[in-house]
Amino acid sequence: MSDAPPAQTLLPGTNRRQQREHPAAPSGTGHPGRGRSGQADGLRTHIDDLQDRLREAETHLAITRKTVTGLAVRIPASPPELPKHPDYARILTVFNEATGPLRAKGVCQALGHELLPKNVEGTRAKLKRLVKLSVLTEAETGSLARKQ
């Protein structure tokens, strides 16, 4: 006959790690369903396992929260509603096609308006409104660009 110890049987609802960390009560009393002590040991083991799983889930949740928060910063908010005047959409088209910052006079010219002071000032007022709506940004005084 062999001198090897008998194979240890696992308690229902446990794994080898749990049984190593929380050995059963002596000789048969540790089996759930066999006495109050065995039930208590089984429940403690189950609670420990659930707490381990909860800690693991909380770690994953923290990582997910950090990832989502980081991505949310990169996603632009919904664009502000533009005023109803058709020039605003046309102004944005001009800026979308531009390769650099523009001044009011250049935008007025791109829109096909005569370069009269009243037209340039009207365009400048519209550009300032788009800056307030955070659609455009003023790179330098009077020099505007599309906000990135």
Sequence and secondary structure as in RCSB ss.txt:
>XXXX:A:sequence
MSDAPPAQTLLPGTNRRQQREHPAAPSGTGHPGRGRSGQADGLRTHIDDLQDRLREAETHLAITRKTVTGLAVRI
PASPPELPKHPDYARILTVFNEATGPLRAKGVCQALGHELLPKNVEGTRAKLKRLVKLSVLTEAETGSLARKQ
>XXXX:A:secstr
   S       TT  HHHHHHS   TTTTTSTTSHHHHHHHHHHHHHHHHHHHHHHHHHHHHHHHHHHHHHHHHS
        SSHHHHHHHHHHHH SS B HHHHHHHTT    HHHHHHHHHHHHHHHHTTSEEEEETTEEEE  
